[in-house]
Amino acid sequence: MPQGTCPECKATVHVDEDADKGDIIECDECGAVLRLVGLDPIELDLESDYEDDDEDDDYDDDYDDEDDERDRYY
Ligand SMILES: [Zn+2]
């Protein structure tokens, strides 16, 4: 599984094999919201505007899918 480094806490962040540039990944260590900006090698940027960003429709679609699975899981 590909790995990146959290820019916030320097922890190793595991990235899905099928992740794409622009995907949002949460750091397991510090909970920082990171955006995948490079795949080879893996590059992660802190997504500081995440809380206020309601304009990224692509991301909202992806997030809804994950949310459904989480709801089922719980
Ligand atoms: Zn972190």
N, CA, C, O and the ligand as a Tripos MOL2 file, in Angstrom:
@<TRIPOS>MOLECULE
protein
  297   295    75     0     0
PROTEIN
NO_CHARGES

@<TRIPOS>ATOM
      1 N           0.8600   -1.2090    0.0000 N.3       1 MET1
      2 CA          0.0000    0.0000    0.0000 C.3       1 MET1
      3 C           0.8860    1.2450    0.0000 C.2       1 MET1
      4 O           1.8390    1.3260    0.7750 O.2       1 MET1
      5 N           0.5800    2.2110   -0.8600 N.am      2 PRO2
      6 CA          1.4010    3.4290   -0.9000 C.3       2 PRO2
      7 C           1.3350    4.1880    0.4200 C.2       2 PRO2
      8 O           0.3420    4.1270    1.1450 O.2       2 PRO2
      9 N           2.4040    4.8950    0.7080 N.am      3 GLN3
     10 CA          2.4710    5.6490    1.9500 C.3       3 GLN3
     11 C           2.9680    7.0560    1.6820 C.2       3 GLN3
     12 O           3.8200    7.2780    0.8220 O.2       3 GLN3
     13 N           2.4200    8.0060    2.4350 N.am      4 GLY4
     14 CA          2.9100    9.3690    2.3940 C.3       4 GLY4
     15 C           3.2620    9.8040    3.7970 C.2       4 GLY4
     16 O           3.1630    9.0300    4.7490 O.2       4 GLY4
     17 N           3.6720   11.0490    3.9120 N.am      5 THR5
     18 CA          4.0210   11.5820    5.2220 C.3       5 THR5
     19 C           3.1100   12.7610    5.5400 C.2       5 THR5
     20 O           2.9380   13.6750    4.7330 O.2       5 THR5
     21 N           2.5330   12.7160    6.7330 N.am      6 CYS6
     22 CA          1.6600   13.8050    7.1650 C.3       6 CYS6
     23 C           2.5020   15.0750    7.3550 C.2       6 CYS6
     24 O           3.4700   15.0630    8.1150 O.2       6 CYS6
     25 N           2.1360   16.1850    6.6620 N.am      7 PRO7
     26 CA          2.9040   17.4190    6.8120 C.3       7 PRO7
     27 C           2.7220   18.0510    8.1900 C.2       7 PRO7
     28 O           3.5000   18.9200    8.5870 O.2       7 PRO7
     29 N           1.7170   17.6250    8.9020 N.am      8 GLU8
     30 CA          1.4280   18.2010   10.2100 C.3       8 GLU8
     31 C           2.2530   17.5390   11.3170 C.2       8 GLU8
     32 O           2.8700   18.2280   12.1300 O.2       8 GLU8
     33 N           2.2640   16.1910   11.3480 N.am      9 CYS9
     34 CA          2.9090   15.4970   12.4700 C.3       9 CYS9
     35 C           4.0030   14.5390   12.0130 C.2       9 CYS9
     36 O           4.6330   13.8800   12.8390 O.2       9 CYS9
     37 N           4.2360   14.4570   10.6900 N.am     10 LYS10
     38 CA          5.3000   13.6120   10.1210 C.3      10 LYS10
     39 C           5.0420   12.1240   10.2820 C.2      10 LYS10
     40 O           5.9430   11.3100   10.0780 O.2      10 LYS10
     41 N           3.8350   11.7690   10.6400 N.am     11 ALA11
     42 CA          3.5020   10.3480   10.7380 C.3      11 ALA11
     43 C           3.3330    9.7660    9.3390 C.2      11 ALA11
     44 O           3.0730   10.4920    8.3790 O.2      11 ALA11
     45 N           3.4820    8.4650    9.2400 N.am     12 THR12
     46 CA          3.2310    7.7750    7.9750 C.3      12 THR12
     47 C           1.7330    7.6670    7.7470 C.2      12 THR12
     48 O           0.9890    7.2320    8.6270 O.2      12 THR12
     49 N           1.2970    8.0660    6.5560 N.am     13 VAL13
     50 CA         -0.1180    8.0190    6.2110 C.3      13 VAL13
     51 C          -0.2930    7.0130    5.0810 C.2      13 VAL13
     52 O           0.3570    7.1200    4.0410 O.2      13 VAL13
     53 N          -1.1560    6.0530    5.2840 N.am     14 HIS14
     54 CA         -1.4040    5.0390    4.2600 C.3      14 HIS14
     55 C          -2.4340    5.5530    3.2650 C.2      14 HIS14
     56 O          -3.4730    6.0950    3.6420 O.2      14 HIS14
     57 N          -2.1230    5.3690    1.9880 N.am     15 VAL15
     58 CA         -2.9740    5.8710    0.9160 C.3      15 VAL15
     59 C          -3.5390    4.6830    0.1480 C.2      15 VAL15
     60 O          -2.8190    3.7320   -0.1530 O.2      15 VAL15
     61 N          -4.8210    4.7410   -0.1640 N.am     16 ASP16
     62 CA         -5.4470    3.6560   -0.9170 C.3      16 ASP16
     63 C          -4.7660    3.4540   -2.2630 C.2      16 ASP16
     64 O          -4.3190    4.4080   -2.9000 O.2      16 ASP16
     65 N          -4.6950    2.1980   -2.6830 N.am     17 GLU17
     66 CA         -4.1130    1.8840   -3.9930 C.3      17 GLU17
     67 C          -4.8220    2.6460   -5.1060 C.2      17 GLU17
     68 O          -4.1830    3.0850   -6.0620 O.2      17 GLU17
     69 N          -6.1220    2.8050   -4.9880 N.am     18 ASP18
     70 CA         -6.9020    3.4200   -6.0630 C.3      18 ASP18
     71 C          -7.1880    4.8890   -5.7980 C.2      18 ASP18
     72 O          -8.0700    5.4780   -6.4230 O.2      18 ASP18
     73 N          -6.4380    5.4850   -4.8660 N.am     19 ALA19
     74 CA         -6.6270    6.9020   -4.5900 C.3      19 ALA19
     75 C          -6.1660    7.7350   -5.7800 C.2      19 ALA19
     76 O          -5.2490    7.3470   -6.5040 O.2      19 ALA19
     77 N          -6.8020    8.8730   -5.9730 N.am     20 ASP20
     78 CA         -6.4560    9.7710   -7.0690 C.3      20 ASP20
     79 C          -5.9850   11.1010   -6.5210 C.2      20 ASP20
     80 O          -6.2690   11.4620   -5.3790 O.2      20 ASP20
     81 N          -5.2580   11.8230   -7.3620 N.am     21 LYS21
     82 CA         -4.8790   13.1850   -7.0020 C.3      21 LYS21
     83 C          -6.1120   13.9750   -6.6250 C.2      21 LYS21
     84 O          -7.1390   13.9020   -7.3010 O.2      21 LYS21
     85 N          -6.0100   14.7310   -5.5450 N.am     22 GLY22
     86 CA         -7.1370   15.5450   -5.1100 C.3      22 GLY22
     87 C          -7.9820   14.8650   -4.0530 C.2      22 GLY22
     88 O          -8.8420   15.4960   -3.4390 O.2      22 GLY22
     89 N          -7.7400   13.5710   -3.8370 N.am     23 ASP23
     90 CA         -8.4970   12.8730   -2.8010 C.3      23 ASP23
     91 C          -8.1540   13.4280   -1.4200 C.2      23 ASP23
     92 O          -7.0420   13.8990   -1.1810 O.2      23 ASP23
     93 N          -9.1200   13.3630   -0.5310 N.am     24 ILE24
     94 CA         -8.9170   13.8050    0.8430 C.3      24 ILE24
     95 C          -8.6080   12.5930    1.7110 C.2      24 ILE24
     96 O          -9.3070   11.5800    1.6680 O.2      24 ILE24
     97 N          -7.5660   12.7190    2.4850 N.am     25 ILE25
     98 CA         -7.1480   11.6210    3.3660 C.3      25 ILE25
     99 C          -6.9610   12.1920    4.7640 C.2      25 ILE25
    100 O          -6.3910   13.2710    4.9290 O.2      25 ILE25
    101 N          -7.4340   11.4780    5.7550 N.am     26 GLU26
    102 CA         -7.2850   11.9550    7.1190 C.3      26 GLU26
    103 C          -6.1220   11.2380    7.7860 C.2      26 GLU26
    104 O          -5.9930   10.0180    7.6860 O.2      26 GLU26
    105 N          -5.2820   12.0010    8.4640 N.am     27 CYS27
    106 CA         -4.1420   11.4170    9.1640 C.3      27 CYS27
    107 C          -4.6410   10.6810   10.4050 C.2      27 CYS27
    108 O          -5.3650   11.2420   11.2280 O.2      27 CYS27
    109 N          -4.2400    9.4130   10.5230 N.am     28 ASP28
    110 CA         -4.6690    8.6230   11.6780 C.3      28 ASP28
    111 C          -4.0700    9.1480   12.9750 C.2      28 ASP28
    112 O          -4.6710    9.0060   14.0400 O.2      28 ASP28
    113 N          -2.8980    9.7470   12.8930 N.am     29 GLU29
    114 CA         -2.1790   10.1660   14.0930 C.3      29 GLU29
    115 C          -2.7450   11.4580   14.6840 C.2      29 GLU29
    116 O          -3.0460   11.5110   15.8760 O.2      29 GLU29
    117 N          -2.8920   12.4990   13.8620 N.am     30 CYS30
    118 CA         -3.2680   13.8090   14.3930 C.3      30 CYS30
    119 C          -4.6330   14.2630   13.8990 C.2      30 CYS30
    120 O          -5.1280   15.2970   14.3480 O.2      30 CYS30
    121 N          -5.2570   13.5210   12.9860 N.am     31 GLY31
    122 CA         -6.5760   13.8740   12.5070 C.3      31 GLY31
    123 C          -6.5830   14.9950   11.4840 C.2      31 GLY31
    124 O          -7.6490   15.4860   11.1110 O.2      31 GLY31
    125 N          -5.4010   15.4080   11.0240 N.am     32 ALA32
    126 CA         -5.3340   16.4630   10.0220 C.3      32 ALA32
    127 C          -5.9810   15.9970    8.7290 C.2      32 ALA32
    128 O          -5.8600   14.8310    8.3520 O.2      32 ALA32
    129 N          -6.6710   16.9110    8.0500 N.am     33 VAL33
    130 CA         -7.2650   16.5910    6.7590 C.3      33 VAL33
    131 C          -6.2520   16.9430    5.6750 C.2      33 VAL33
    132 O          -5.8160   18.0880    5.5530 O.2      33 VAL33
    133 N          -5.8900   15.9340    4.8970 N.am     34 LEU34
    134 CA         -4.8300   16.0830    3.9020 C.3      34 LEU34
    135 C          -5.3860   15.8600    2.5040 C.2      34 LEU34
    136 O          -6.2880   15.0480    2.2970 O.2      34 LEU34
    137 N          -4.8230   16.6050    1.5370 N.am     35 ARG35
    138 CA         -5.2130   16.3850    0.1440 C.3      35 ARG35
    139 C          -4.0540   15.7170   -0.5850 C.2      35 ARG35
    140 O          -2.9020   16.1360   -0.4700 O.2      35 ARG35
    141 N          -4.3760   14.6860   -1.3260 N.am     36 LEU36
    142 CA         -3.3750   13.9660   -2.1010 C.3      36 LEU36
    143 C          -3.0310   14.7950   -3.3420 C.2      36 LEU36
    144 O          -3.8710   14.9650   -4.2270 O.2      36 LEU36
    145 N          -1.8110   15.3060   -3.4090 N.am     37 VAL37
    146 CA         -1.4380   16.1900   -4.5220 C.3      37 VAL37
    147 C          -0.4450   15.5240   -5.4700 C.2      37 VAL37
    148 O          -0.1710   16.0510   -6.5480 O.2      37 VAL37
    149 N           0.0950   14.3730   -5.0780 N.am     38 GLY38
    150 CA          1.0110   13.6620   -5.9670 C.3      38 GLY38
    151 C           0.9520   12.1770   -5.6810 C.2      38 GLY38
    152 O           0.7330   11.7710   -4.5400 O.2      38 GLY38
    153 N           1.1490   11.3510   -6.7210 N.am     39 LEU39
    154 CA          1.0120    9.9010   -6.5540 C.3      39 LEU39
    155 C           2.3490    9.1670   -6.6140 C.2      39 LEU39
    156 O           2.4760    8.0820   -6.0460 O.2      39 LEU39
    157 N           3.3310    9.7260   -7.2770 N.am     40 ASP40
    158 CA          4.6050    9.0160   -7.4550 C.3      40 ASP40
    159 C           5.7570    9.9910   -7.4200 C.2      40 ASP40
    160 O           6.1720   10.4740   -8.4740 O.2      40 ASP40
    161 N           6.2950   10.3040   -6.2430 N.am     41 PRO41
    162 CA          5.9230    9.6870   -4.9650 C.3      41 PRO41
    163 C           4.6590   10.3180   -4.3690 C.2      41 PRO41
    164 O           4.1770   11.3420   -4.8530 O.2      41 PRO41
    165 N           4.1370    9.6990   -3.3210 N.am     42 ILE42
    166 CA          2.9620   10.2150   -2.6450 C.3      42 ILE42
    167 C           3.2850   11.5650   -2.0090 C.2      42 ILE42
    168 O           4.2560   11.6950   -1.2630 O.2      42 ILE42
    169 N           2.4680   12.5570   -2.3100 N.am     43 GLU43
    170 CA          2.6310   13.8790   -1.6960 C.3      43 GLU43
    171 C           1.3100   14.2990   -1.0860 C.2      43 GLU43
    172 O           0.2570   14.1980   -1.7150 O.2      43 GLU43
    173 N           1.3810   14.7730    0.1460 N.am     44 LEU44
    174 CA          0.1780   15.1780    0.8560 C.3      44 LEU44
    175 C           0.3130   16.6210    1.3130 C.2      44 LEU44
    176 O           1.3450   17.0160    1.8560 O.2      44 LEU44
    177 N          -0.7340   17.4040    1.0910 N.am     45 ASP45
    178 CA         -0.7740   18.7890    1.5480 C.3      45 ASP45
    179 C          -1.8460   18.9400    2.6120 C.2      45 ASP45
    180 O          -2.8990   18.3050    2.5490 O.2      45 ASP45
    181 N          -1.5670   19.7750    3.5720 N.am     46 LEU46
    182 CA         -2.5630   20.0660    4.5920 C.3      46 LEU46
    183 C          -3.7350   20.8020    3.9410 C.2      46 LEU46
    184 O          -3.5450   21.8000    3.2440 O.2      46 LEU46
    185 N          -4.9360   20.3010    4.1750 N.am     47 GLU47
    186 CA         -6.1260   20.8900    3.5570 C.3      47 GLU47
    187 C          -6.7520   21.8410    4.5730 C.2      47 GLU47
    188 O          -7.7400   21.5060    5.2260 O.2      47 GLU47
    189 N          -6.1630   23.0320    4.6950 N.am     48 SER48
    190 CA         -6.5490   23.9360    5.7840 C.3      48 SER48
    191 C          -7.9260   24.5460    5.5670 C.2      48 SER48
    192 O          -8.5770   24.9600    6.5260 O.2      48 SER48
    193 N          -8.3770   24.6070    4.3100 N.am     49 ASP49
    194 CA         -9.6770   25.2380    4.0370 C.3      49 ASP49
    195 C         -10.8120   24.2340    4.0910 C.2      49 ASP49
    196 O         -11.9570   24.5610    3.7780 O.2      49 ASP49
    197 N         -10.4970   23.0240    4.4860 N.am     50 TYR50
    198 CA        -11.4440   21.9230    4.3900 C.3      50 TYR50
    199 C         -12.7900   22.2450    5.0500 C.2      50 TYR50
    200 O         -13.8400   21.9900    4.4580 O.2      50 TYR50
    201 N         -12.7720   22.7960    6.2520 N.am     51 GLU51
    202 CA        -14.0030   23.0060    7.0140 C.3      51 GLU51
    203 C         -14.9890   23.9140    6.2880 C.2      51 GLU51
    204 O         -16.2010   23.7170    6.3660 O.2      51 GLU51
    205 N         -14.4540   24.9150    5.5770 N.am     52 ASP52
    206 CA        -15.3160   25.9200    4.9750 C.3      52 ASP52
    207 C         -15.6360   25.6260    3.5080 C.2      52 ASP52
    208 O         -16.4270   26.3340    2.8850 O.2      52 ASP52
    209 N         -15.0220   24.5860    2.9680 N.am     53 ASP53
    210 CA        -15.1050   24.3670    1.5320 C.3      53 ASP53
    211 C         -16.3320   23.5390    1.1740 C.2      53 ASP53
    212 O         -16.3210   22.3140    1.2950 O.2      53 ASP53
    213 N         -17.3760   24.2060    0.7370 N.am     54 ASP54
    214 CA        -18.5800   23.5120    0.3060 C.3      54 ASP54
    215 C         -18.7220   23.5370   -1.2140 C.2      54 ASP54
    216 O         -19.7520   23.1230   -1.7470 O.2      54 ASP54
    217 N         -17.7100   24.0120   -1.9040 N.am     55 GLU55
    218 CA        -17.8480   24.2390   -3.3410 C.3      55 GLU55
    219 C         -17.2890   23.1020   -4.1800 C.2      55 GLU55
    220 O         -17.4720   23.0830   -5.3970 O.2      55 GLU55
    221 N         -16.6210   22.1710   -3.5560 N.am     56 ASP56
    222 CA        -15.9890   21.0970   -4.3160 C.3      56 ASP56
    223 C         -16.9650   19.9310   -4.4750 C.2      56 ASP56
    224 O         -17.0260   19.0380   -3.6310 O.2      56 ASP56
    225 N         -17.7220   19.9550   -5.5650 N.am     57 ASP57
    226 CA        -18.7770   18.9680   -5.7520 C.3      57 ASP57
    227 C         -18.2110   17.5560   -5.9190 C.2      57 ASP57
    228 O         -18.7940   16.5950   -5.4180 O.2      57 ASP57
    229 N         -17.0880   17.4250   -6.6150 N.am     58 ASP58
    230 CA        -16.4920   16.1020   -6.7940 C.3      58 ASP58
    231 C         -16.2180   15.4600   -5.4470 C.2      58 ASP58
    232 O         -16.5140   14.2870   -5.2170 O.2      58 ASP58
    233 N         -15.6540   16.2500   -4.5840 N.am     59 TYR59
    234 CA        -15.3070   15.7060   -3.2810 C.3      59 TYR59
    235 C         -16.5550   15.3030   -2.5010 C.2      59 TYR59
    236 O         -16.5700   14.2720   -1.8290 O.2      59 TYR59
    237 N         -17.5900   16.1140   -2.5910 N.am     60 ASP60
    238 CA        -18.8120   15.8090   -1.8560 C.3      60 ASP60
    239 C         -19.3830   14.4540   -2.3030 C.2      60 ASP60
    240 O         -19.8630   13.6740   -1.4800 O.2      60 ASP60
    241 N         -19.3250   14.1830   -3.6180 N.am     61 ASP61
    242 CA        -19.8240   12.9020   -4.1080 C.3      61 ASP61
    243 C         -19.0440   11.7480   -3.4900 C.2      61 ASP61
    244 O         -19.6280   10.7830   -2.9990 O.2      61 ASP61
    245 N         -17.7230   11.8570   -3.5200 N.am     62 ASP62
    246 CA        -16.8960   10.7900   -2.9610 C.3      62 ASP62
    247 C         -17.2130   10.5880   -1.4830 C.2      62 ASP62
    248 O         -17.3270    9.4650   -0.9900 O.2      62 ASP62
    249 N         -17.3490   11.6970   -0.8110 N.am     63 TYR63
    250 CA        -17.5320   11.6150    0.6270 C.3      63 TYR63
    251 C         -18.8560   10.9420    0.9660 C.2      63 TYR63
    252 O         -18.9380   10.1910    1.9370 O.2      63 TYR63
    253 N         -19.8910   11.2040    0.1750 N.am     64 ASP64
    254 CA        -21.1820   10.5890    0.4320 C.3      64 ASP64
    255 C         -21.0680    9.0660    0.3520 C.2      64 ASP64
    256 O         -21.6530    8.3550    1.1710 O.2      64 ASP64
    257 N         -20.3180    8.5640   -0.6320 N.am     65 ASP65
    258 CA        -20.1540    7.1200   -0.7590 C.3      65 ASP65
    259 C         -19.5380    6.5370    0.5110 C.2      65 ASP65
    260 O         -20.0200    5.5460    1.0590 O.2      65 ASP65
    261 N         -18.4730    7.1720    0.9560 N.am     66 GLU66
    262 CA        -17.8010    6.6600    2.1410 C.3      66 GLU66
    263 C         -18.7200    6.7310    3.3570 C.2      66 GLU66
    264 O         -18.7360    5.8360    4.2030 O.2      66 GLU66
    265 N         -19.4700    7.7990    3.4180 N.am     67 ASP67
    266 CA        -20.3590    7.9910    4.5600 C.3      67 ASP67
    267 C         -21.3900    6.8680    4.6360 C.2      67 ASP67
    268 O         -21.6930    6.3670    5.7190 O.2      67 ASP67
    269 N         -21.9290    6.4760    3.4790 N.am     68 ASP68
    270 CA        -22.9080    5.4010    3.4590 C.3      68 ASP68
    271 C         -22.3020    4.1230    4.0370 C.2      68 ASP68
    272 O         -22.9270    3.4250    4.8360 O.2      68 ASP68
    273 N         -21.0730    3.8350    3.6160 N.am     69 GLU69
    274 CA        -20.4470    2.6040    4.0950 C.3      69 GLU69
    275 C         -20.2100    2.6640    5.5980 C.2      69 GLU69
    276 O         -20.3730    1.6690    6.3050 O.2      69 GLU69
    277 N         -19.8270    3.8320    6.0730 N.am     70 ARG70
    278 CA        -19.5830    3.9630    7.5090 C.3      70 ARG70
    279 C         -20.8890    3.7570    8.2820 C.2      70 ARG70
    280 O         -20.9160    3.1120    9.3310 O.2      70 ARG70
    281 N         -21.9640    4.3180    7.7390 N.am     71 ASP71
    282 CA        -23.2410    4.1870    8.4300 C.3      71 ASP71
    283 C         -23.6210    2.7140    8.5380 C.2      71 ASP71
    284 O         -24.0980    2.2700    9.5830 O.2      71 ASP71
    285 N         -23.4150    1.9730    7.4840 N.am     72 ARG72
    286 CA        -23.7270    0.5610    7.5150 C.3      72 ARG72
    287 C         -22.8350   -0.1670    8.5310 C.2      72 ARG72
    288 O         -23.2700   -1.0650    9.2510 O.2      72 ARG72
    289 N         -21.6060    0.2510    8.5530 N.am     73 TYR73
    290 CA        -20.6400   -0.4280    9.4060 C.3      73 TYR73
    291 C         -21.0160   -0.2860   10.8670 C.2      73 TYR73
    292 O         -20.9240   -1.2360   11.6450 O.2      73 TYR73
    293 N         -21.4390    0.9030   11.2240 N.am     74 TYR74
    294 CA        -21.8040    1.1130   12.6270 C.3      74 TYR74
    295 C         -23.1500    0.5000   12.8740 C.2      74 TYR74
    296 O         -23.6590    0.5580   13.9930 O.2      74 TYR74
    297 ZN         -0.6890   13.8210   11.1860 Zn       75 ZN75
@<TRIPOS>BOND
     1     1     2 1
     2     2     3 1
     3     3     4 2
     4     3     5 am
     5     5     6 1
     6     6     7 1
     7     7     8 2
     8     7     9 am
     9     9    10 1
    10    10    11 1
    11    11    12 2
    12    11    13 am
    13    13    14 1
    14    14    15 1
    15    15    16 2
    16    15    17 am
    17    17    18 1
    18    18    19 1
    19    19    20 2
    20    19    21 am
    21    21    22 1
    22    22    23 1
    23    23    24 2
    24    23    25 am
    25    25    26 1
    26    26    27 1
    27    27    28 2
    28    27    29 am
    29    29    30 1
    30    30    31 1
    31    31    32 2
    32    31    33 am
    33    33    34 1
    34    34    35 1
    35    35    36 2
    36    35    37 am
    37    37    38 1
    38    38    39 1
    39    39    40 2
    40    39    41 am
    41    41    42 1
    42    42    43 1
    43    43    44 2
    44    43    45 am
    45    45    46 1
    46    46    47 1
    47    47    48 2
    48    47    49 am
    49    49    50 1
    50    50    51 1
    51    51    52 2
    52    51    53 am
    53    53    54 1
    54    54    55 1
    55    55    56 2
    56    55    57 am
    57    57    58 1
    58    58    59 1
    59    59    60 2
    60    59    61 am
    61    61    62 1
    62    62    63 1
    63    63    64 2
    64    63    65 am
    65    65    66 1
    66    66    67 1
    67    67    68 2
    68    67    69 am
    69    69    70 1
    70    70    71 1
    71    71    72 2
    72    71    73 am
    73    73    74 1
    74    74    75 1
    75    75    76 2
    76    75    77 am
    77    77    78 1
    78    78    79 1
    79    79    80 2
    80    79    81 am
    81    81    82 1
    82    82    83 1
    83    83    84 2
    84    83    85 am
    85    85    86 1
    86    86    87 1
    87    87    88 2
    88    87    89 am
    89    89    90 1
    90    90    91 1
    91    91    92 2
    92    91    93 am
    93    93    94 1
    94    94    95 1
    95    95    96 2
    96    95    97 am
    97    97    98 1
    98    98    99 1
    99    99   100 2
   100    99   101 am
   101   101   102 1
   102   102   103 1
   103   103   104 2
   104   103   105 am
   105   105   106 1
   106   106   107 1
   107   107   108 2
   108   107   109 am
   109   109   110 1
   110   110   111 1
   111   111   112 2
   112   111   113 am
   113   113   114 1
   114   114   115 1
   115   115   116 2
   116   115   117 am
   117   117   118 1
   118   118   119 1
   119   119   120 2
   120   119   121 am
   121   121   122 1
   122   122   123 1
   123   123   124 2
   124   123   125 am
   125   125   126 1
   126   126   127 1
   127   127   128 2
   128   127   129 am
   129   129   130 1
   130   130   131 1
   131   131   132 2
   132   131   133 am
   133   133   134 1
   134   134   135 1
   135   135   136 2
   136   135   137 am
   137   137   138 1
   138   138   139 1
   139   139   140 2
   140   139   141 am
   141   141   142 1
   142   142   143 1
   143   143   144 2
   144   143   145 am
   145   145   146 1
   146   146   147 1
   147   147   148 2
   148   147   149 am
   149   149   150 1
   150   150   151 1
   151   151   152 2
   152   151   153 am
   153   153   154 1
   154   154   155 1
   155   155   156 2
   156   155   157 am
   157   157   158 1
   158   158   159 1
   159   159   160 2
   160   159   161 am
   161   161   162 1
   162   162   163 1
   163   163   164 2
   164   163   165 am
   165   165   166 1
   166   166   167 1
   167   167   168 2
   168   167   169 am
   169   169   170 1
   170   170   171 1
   171   171   172 2
   172   171   173 am
   173   173   174 1
   174   174   175 1
   175   175   176 2
   176   175   177 am
   177   177   178 1
   178   178   179 1
   179   179   180 2
   180   179   181 am
   181   181   182 1
   182   182   183 1
   183   183   184 2
   184   183   185 am
   185   185   186 1
   186   186   187 1
   187   187   188 2
   188   187   189 am
   189   189   190 1
   190   190   191 1
   191   191   192 2
   192   191   193 am
   193   193   194 1
   194   194   195 1
   195   195   196 2
   196   195   197 am
   197   197   198 1
   198   198   199 1
   199   199   200 2
   200   199   201 am
   201   201   202 1
   202   202   203 1
   203   203   204 2
   204   203   205 am
   205   205   206 1
   206   206   207 1
   207   207   208 2
   208   207   209 am
   209   209   210 1
   210   210   211 1
   211   211   212 2
   212   211   213 am
   213   213   214 1
   214   214   215 1
   215   215   216 2
   216   215   217 am
   217   217   218 1
   218   218   219 1
   219   219   220 2
   220   219   221 am
   221   221   222 1
   222   222   223 1
   223   223   224 2
   224   223   225 am
   225   225   226 1
   226   226   227 1
   227   227   228 2
   228   227   229 am
   229   229   230 1
   230   230   231 1
   231   231   232 2
   232   231   233 am
   233   233   234 1
   234   234   235 1
   235   235   236 2
   236   235   237 am
   237   237   238 1
   238   238   239 1
   239   239   240 2
   240   239   241 am
   241   241   242 1
   242   242   243 1
   243   243   244 2
   244   243   245 am
   245   245   246 1
   246   246   247 1
   247   247   248 2
   248   247   249 am
   249   249   250 1
   250   250   251 1
   251   251   252 2
   252   251   253 am
   253   253   254 1
   254   254   255 1
   255   255   256 2
   256   255   257 am
   257   257   258 1
   258   258   259 1
   259   259   260 2
   260   259   261 am
   261   261   262 1
   262   262   263 1
   263   263   264 2
   264   263   265 am
   265   265   266 1
   266   266   267 1
   267   267   268 2
   268   267   269 am
   269   269   270 1
   270   270   271 1
   271   271   272 2
   272   271   273 am
   273   273   274 1
   274   274   275 1
   275   275   276 2
   276   275   277 am
   277   277   278 1
   278   278   279 1
   279   279   280 2
   280   279   281 am
   281   281   282 1
   282   282   283 1
   283   283   284 2
   284   283   285 am
   285   285   286 1
   286   286   287 1
   287   287   288 2
   288   287   289 am
   289   289   290 1
   290   290   291 1
   291   291   292 2
   292   291   293 am
   293   293   294 1
   294   294   295 1
   295   295   296 2
@<TRIPOS>SUBSTRUCTURE
     1 MET1         2 RESIDUE 1 A MET
     2 PRO2         6 RESIDUE 1 A PRO
     3 GLN3        10 RESIDUE 1 A GLN
     4 GLY4        14 RESIDUE 1 A GLY
     5 THR5        18 RESIDUE 1 A THR
     6 CYS6        22 RESIDUE 1 A CYS
     7 PRO7        26 RESIDUE 1 A PRO
     8 GLU8        30 RESIDUE 1 A GLU
     9 CYS9        34 RESIDUE 1 A CYS
    10 LYS10       38 RESIDUE 1 A LYS
    11 ALA11       42 RESIDUE 1 A ALA
    12 THR12       46 RESIDUE 1 A THR
    13 VAL13       50 RESIDUE 1 A VAL
    14 HIS14       54 RESIDUE 1 A HIS
    15 VAL15       58 RESIDUE 1 A VAL
    16 ASP16       62 RESIDUE 1 A ASP
    17 GLU17       66 RESIDUE 1 A GLU
    18 ASP18       70 RESIDUE 1 A ASP
    19 ALA19       74 RESIDUE 1 A ALA
    20 ASP20       78 RESIDUE 1 A ASP
    21 LYS21       82 RESIDUE 1 A LYS
    22 GLY22       86 RESIDUE 1 A GLY
    23 ASP23       90 RESIDUE 1 A ASP
    24 ILE24       94 RESIDUE 1 A ILE
    25 ILE25       98 RESIDUE 1 A ILE
    26 GLU26      102 RESIDUE 1 A GLU
    27 CYS27      106 RESIDUE 1 A CYS
    28 ASP28      110 RESIDUE 1 A ASP
    29 GLU29      114 RESIDUE 1 A GLU
    30 CYS30      118 RESIDUE 1 A CYS
    31 GLY31      122 RESIDUE 1 A GLY
    32 ALA32      126 RESIDUE 1 A ALA
    33 VAL33      130 RESIDUE 1 A VAL
    34 LEU34      134 RESIDUE 1 A LEU
    35 ARG35      138 RESIDUE 1 A ARG
    36 LEU36      142 RESIDUE 1 A LEU
    37 VAL37      146 RESIDUE 1 A VAL
    38 GLY38      150 RESIDUE 1 A GLY
    39 LEU39      154 RESIDUE 1 A LEU
    40 ASP40      158 RESIDUE 1 A ASP
    41 PRO41      162 RESIDUE 1 A PRO
    42 ILE42      166 RESIDUE 1 A ILE
    43 GLU43      170 RESIDUE 1 A GLU
    44 LEU44      174 RESIDUE 1 A LEU
    45 ASP45      178 RESIDUE 1 A ASP
    46 LEU46      182 RESIDUE 1 A LEU
    47 GLU47      186 RESIDUE 1 A GLU
    48 SER48      190 RESIDUE 1 A SER
    49 ASP49      194 RESIDUE 1 A ASP
    50 TYR50      198 RESIDUE 1 A TYR
    51 GLU51      202 RESIDUE 1 A GLU
    52 ASP52      206 RESIDUE 1 A ASP
    53 ASP53      210 RESIDUE 1 A ASP
    54 ASP54      214 RESIDUE 1 A ASP
    55 GLU55      218 RESIDUE 1 A GLU
    56 ASP56      222 RESIDUE 1 A ASP
    57 ASP57      226 RESIDUE 1 A ASP
    58 ASP58      230 RESIDUE 1 A ASP
    59 TYR59      234 RESIDUE 1 A TYR
    60 ASP60      238 RESIDUE 1 A ASP
    61 ASP61      242 RESIDUE 1 A ASP
    62 ASP62      246 RESIDUE 1 A ASP
    63 TYR63      250 RESIDUE 1 A TYR
    64 ASP64      254 RESIDUE 1 A ASP
    65 ASP65      258 RESIDUE 1 A ASP
    66 GLU66      262 RESIDUE 1 A GLU
    67 ASP67      266 RESIDUE 1 A ASP
    68 ASP68      270 RESIDUE 1 A ASP
    69 GLU69      274 RESIDUE 1 A GLU
    70 ARG70      278 RESIDUE 1 A ARG
    71 ASP71      282 RESIDUE 1 A ASP
    72 ARG72      286 RESIDUE 1 A ARG
    73 TYR73      290 RESIDUE 1 A TYR
    74 TYR74      294 RESIDUE 1 A TYR
    75 ZN75       297 GROUP 0 **** ****
